[in-house]
């Protein structure tokens, strides 16, 4: 499985949007894209669906039609609804904790994230980076949403190791980024890609349970209709069992075992020695 396959999990959207992209199927209100259906025309609409309008006029006329000519009225007007591809707004949560460092996995995780980032920016998607902040129970936004491949690669390479795994806080910050993006750009399809062994160790609240808080954030991702992809780096045979599959299920997303990804996606970052 590669980045293209992973992003195919984005479902089609029924909301009419204003902008165009290359990735997720959606409907657009501009006069571009493939004509897929028609709807009742609104004031100011100029992209008229002739077939839909004539059909509506014929249904309205019914038995009252005495001549061979249809005379559509204003109430019969139908507009075209076109389908196109919408860009993604993808927040990558990259696990930079010591639990991965101990297994010599950090370089490979960063290499995989870089491959996914490059695929996303190449297709016109905007990407952001969230990582764990060393020495605290908080995550940090390493990179706000951008289309810059160079900047994403630079920030990814600079992520330091963290001593804890505040997974719930990372999901909170990802949701905030996407919520702000939806206000500014209703066209974007929100997505979270989590690359982690999914072993949360730090709660957001003092005395809280890291796993419970993480699952609560997963439920909120589902409620907010965020496409969620979990790349589970948990090693087979490890004593600690990660929550990757369960997190993906609760979020309504997909869980992809790290080992099943394409070998080319596992190359370490340039300048970072392989384990």
C-alpha positions as CSV (number, residue, x, y, z in Angstrom):
1,X,0.0,0.0,0.0
2,X,1.3,3.5,-0.8
3,X,0.2,7.1,-0.2
4,X,-2.2,7.1,-3.1
5,X,-4.0,4.1,-1.8
6,X,-4.1,5.5,1.7
7,X,-5.8,8.7,0.5
8,X,-8.4,6.8,-1.5
9,X,-10.2,6.4,1.8
10,X,-11.6,9.9,1.5
11,X,-15.4,9.5,0.9
12,X,-17.4,11.6,-1.7
13,X,-19.1,14.6,-0.3
14,X,-22.6,15.8,-1.1
15,X,-22.1,19.4,-0.1
16,X,-21.8,21.8,-3.0
17,X,-18.4,23.6,-2.8
18,X,-16.9,26.6,-4.5
19,X,-13.3,25.5,-5.2
20,X,-11.6,22.7,-7.1
21,X,-8.9,20.2,-6.3
22,X,-7.5,16.9,-7.4
23,X,-8.3,14.5,-4.6
24,X,-11.7,13.9,-2.9
25,X,-14.9,13.6,-4.9
26,X,-17.3,16.5,-4.2
27,X,-19.9,18.7,-5.9
28,X,-19.0,22.2,-7.1
29,X,-21.2,25.2,-7.8
30,X,-18.9,26.6,-10.5
31,X,-19.4,26.0,-14.2
32,X,-16.6,23.4,-14.3
33,X,-16.5,19.7,-13.8
34,X,-18.7,16.9,-15.0
35,X,-22.5,17.5,-15.1
36,X,-23.8,14.9,-12.7
37,X,-27.3,15.9,-11.7
38,X,-29.7,18.9,-11.6
39,X,-31.5,20.8,-8.8
40,X,-34.1,23.5,-8.6
41,X,-32.6,26.8,-9.9
42,X,-31.9,29.7,-7.6
43,X,-32.0,33.4,-8.3
44,X,-29.0,34.3,-10.4
45,X,-28.2,30.8,-11.6
46,X,-27.0,30.7,-15.2
47,X,-25.8,27.1,-15.6
48,X,-29.2,25.8,-16.7
49,X,-29.9,22.1,-17.1
50,X,-32.0,22.0,-20.3
51,X,-32.9,18.3,-19.9
52,X,-34.0,18.8,-16.3
53,X,-35.9,21.9,-17.1
54,X,-37.8,20.3,-20.0
55,X,-38.6,17.3,-17.9
56,X,-40.0,19.4,-15.1
57,X,-42.1,21.3,-17.6
58,X,-43.5,18.1,-19.0
59,X,-44.4,16.7,-15.6
60,X,-46.1,20.0,-14.7
61,X,-48.0,20.2,-17.9
62,X,-49.2,16.6,-17.7
63,X,-52.7,16.1,-19.1
64,X,-53.2,19.8,-19.6
65,X,-50.7,19.8,-22.5
66,X,-52.9,20.3,-25.6
67,X,-50.2,21.5,-28.1
68,X,-47.0,19.9,-29.2
69,X,-44.9,22.6,-27.7
70,X,-43.6,22.7,-24.2
71,X,-43.6,26.1,-22.5
72,X,-41.3,26.0,-19.5
73,X,-42.1,28.4,-16.7
74,X,-39.8,30.0,-14.1
75,X,-40.8,27.3,-11.7
76,X,-39.5,24.6,-14.1
77,X,-36.0,25.9,-14.3
78,X,-33.3,23.5,-13.1
79,X,-29.6,24.2,-12.7
80,X,-26.7,21.8,-13.3
81,X,-24.7,20.3,-10.4
82,X,-21.2,19.3,-11.4
83,X,-18.8,16.9,-9.7
84,X,-15.1,17.6,-9.3
85,X,-12.3,16.9,-7.0
86,X,-11.7,18.9,-3.8
87,X,-8.4,19.4,-2.1
88,X,-7.6,17.9,1.3
89,X,-6.5,19.8,4.4
90,X,-4.3,17.2,6.0
91,X,-2.9,17.3,9.5
92,X,-0.1,14.9,10.0
93,X,0.5,13.8,13.6
94,X,4.0,12.4,13.8
95,X,5.1,10.3,16.7
96,X,8.5,11.5,17.8
97,X,8.5,9.7,21.2
98,X,11.3,7.7,22.8
99,X,9.1,4.6,22.5
100,X,9.8,4.6,18.8
101,X,13.4,5.7,19.2
102,X,14.0,2.6,21.3
103,X,12.9,0.5,18.4
104,X,15.0,2.5,15.9
105,X,11.8,3.5,14.2
106,X,11.9,7.3,14.3
107,X,13.8,7.7,11.1
108,X,11.5,5.4,9.2
109,X,8.4,7.1,10.6
110,X,9.8,10.5,9.5
111,X,10.6,9.0,6.1
112,X,7.1,7.7,5.7
113,X,5.6,11.0,6.8
114,X,7.7,12.8,4.2
115,X,6.5,10.5,1.4
116,X,2.9,11.2,2.4
117,X,3.5,14.9,2.7
118,X,5.1,15.0,-0.7
119,X,2.2,13.1,-2.3
120,X,-0.3,15.5,-0.7
121,X,1.5,18.8,-1.7
122,X,2.1,17.5,-5.2
123,X,-1.7,17.1,-5.6
124,X,-2.5,20.6,-4.3
125,X,-3.5,19.6,-0.8
126,X,-2.5,21.7,2.2
127,X,-0.6,20.0,5.0
128,X,0.1,20.7,8.6
129,X,2.4,19.0,11.1
130,X,1.7,18.2,14.8
131,X,4.2,16.5,17.0
132,X,4.8,15.9,20.7
133,X,6.5,18.6,22.7
134,X,9.5,17.3,24.6
135,X,9.3,17.3,28.4
136,X,5.6,18.3,28.6
137,X,2.2,16.7,28.4
138,X,1.4,18.9,25.4
139,X,1.6,18.5,21.6
140,X,2.8,21.3,19.4
141,X,1.9,22.6,15.9
142,X,5.2,22.3,14.1
143,X,3.8,23.6,10.9
144,X,0.5,25.3,10.1
145,X,-1.3,24.4,6.9
146,X,0.8,25.0,3.9
147,X,1.4,23.8,0.3
148,X,5.1,24.3,0.6
149,X,6.9,20.9,0.2
150,X,10.2,22.4,1.1
151,X,9.0,23.9,4.3
152,X,7.2,20.7,5.3
153,X,10.3,18.6,4.7
154,X,12.4,21.1,6.7
155,X,10.1,21.2,9.7
156,X,9.7,17.4,9.7
157,X,13.5,16.9,9.8
158,X,13.8,19.3,12.7
159,X,11.3,17.5,15.0
160,X,13.2,16.5,18.2
161,X,12.5,13.5,20.3
162,X,9.9,13.7,23.1
163,X,9.8,11.9,26.4
164,X,6.0,11.3,26.5
165,X,3.2,10.6,24.1
166,X,0.3,13.2,24.6
167,X,-1.8,11.7,21.8
168,X,-5.1,13.2,23.0
169,X,-3.6,16.7,23.0
170,X,-2.2,16.1,19.5
171,X,-5.7,15.2,18.2
172,X,-7.2,18.3,19.9
173,X,-4.7,20.5,18.1
174,X,-5.3,18.7,14.8
175,X,-9.1,19.3,15.2
176,X,-8.5,23.0,16.0
177,X,-6.4,23.4,12.8
178,X,-9.1,21.8,10.7
179,X,-11.9,23.7,12.4
180,X,-10.2,27.0,11.5
181,X,-9.6,25.9,8.0
182,X,-13.2,25.0,7.5
183,X,-14.2,28.5,8.4
184,X,-11.8,30.0,5.9
185,X,-12.1,27.4,3.2
186,X,-15.3,25.4,3.1
187,X,-14.1,23.6,0.0
188,X,-11.3,21.7,1.8
189,X,-11.9,18.1,2.9
190,X,-10.5,17.7,6.5
191,X,-8.2,14.8,7.2
192,X,-5.9,13.5,9.9
193,X,-3.0,11.1,9.3
194,X,-1.6,9.7,12.5
195,X,1.7,7.9,12.3
196,X,2.3,6.4,15.7
197,X,2.5,3.2,17.8
198,X,-0.6,4.6,19.5
199,X,0.6,4.2,23.1
200,X,-0.7,7.3,24.8
201,X,1.2,8.1,28.1
202,X,0.3,11.7,28.9
203,X,-3.2,12.9,29.8
204,X,-4.4,16.4,28.9
205,X,-5.8,16.9,32.5
206,X,-4.0,16.2,35.7
207,X,-5.2,12.8,37.0
208,X,-6.8,12.0,33.6
209,X,-6.6,8.7,31.8
210,X,-4.5,9.0,28.5
211,X,-6.4,6.2,26.7
212,X,-9.9,7.5,27.7
213,X,-9.0,11.0,26.5
214,X,-7.6,9.7,23.3
215,X,-10.8,7.8,22.5
216,X,-12.9,10.8,23.3
217,X,-11.0,12.8,20.7
218,X,-11.4,10.0,18.2
219,X,-15.2,10.2,18.7
220,X,-15.0,13.9,18.1
221,X,-13.2,13.4,14.8
222,X,-16.0,11.1,13.7
223,X,-18.7,13.7,14.8
224,X,-16.8,16.4,12.8
225,X,-16.6,14.2,9.8
226,X,-12.8,14.3,9.6
227,X,-11.2,11.6,7.4
228,X,-8.9,9.7,9.7
229,X,-6.1,7.4,8.7
230,X,-4.0,5.7,11.3
231,X,-0.6,4.3,10.2
232,X,0.1,1.9,13.1
233,X,3.8,1.5,13.8
234,X,3.2,-0.9,16.7
235,X,5.7,-3.7,16.3
236,X,4.3,-7.3,16.2
237,X,5.2,-9.2,19.3
238,X,5.7,-6.1,21.5
239,X,4.6,-6.4,25.1
240,X,2.6,-3.1,25.0
241,X,-0.4,-3.2,22.8
242,X,-1.2,0.1,21.0
243,X,-4.7,1.4,20.4
244,X,-4.3,2.1,16.7
245,X,-7.1,-0.3,15.3
246,X,-9.5,0.8,18.0
247,X,-8.8,4.5,17.5
248,X,-9.4,4.2,13.8
249,X,-12.7,2.3,14.5
250,X,-14.0,4.9,16.9
251,X,-13.0,7.7,14.6
252,X,-14.7,6.0,11.7
253,X,-11.4,5.8,9.8
254,X,-8.9,3.3,8.6
255,X,-5.9,1.6,10.3
256,X,-2.9,0.7,8.1
257,X,-0.1,-1.4,9.5
258,X,3.2,0.3,9.0
259,X,4.7,-2.9,7.6
260,X,2.2,-3.1,4.7
261,X,3.2,0.3,3.2
262,X,5.2,0.4,0.1
263,X,9.0,-0.1,0.6
264,X,9.8,3.2,-1.1
265,X,7.7,5.0,1.6
266,X,10.0,3.7,4.3
267,X,13.2,5.4,3.2
268,X,14.7,7.7,5.9
269,X,14.9,11.4,5.4
270,X,17.9,12.7,3.4
271,X,20.8,13.3,5.7
272,X,19.3,11.1,8.5
273,X,21.2,7.8,8.9
274,X,19.2,4.6,8.6
275,X,19.0,2.3,11.6
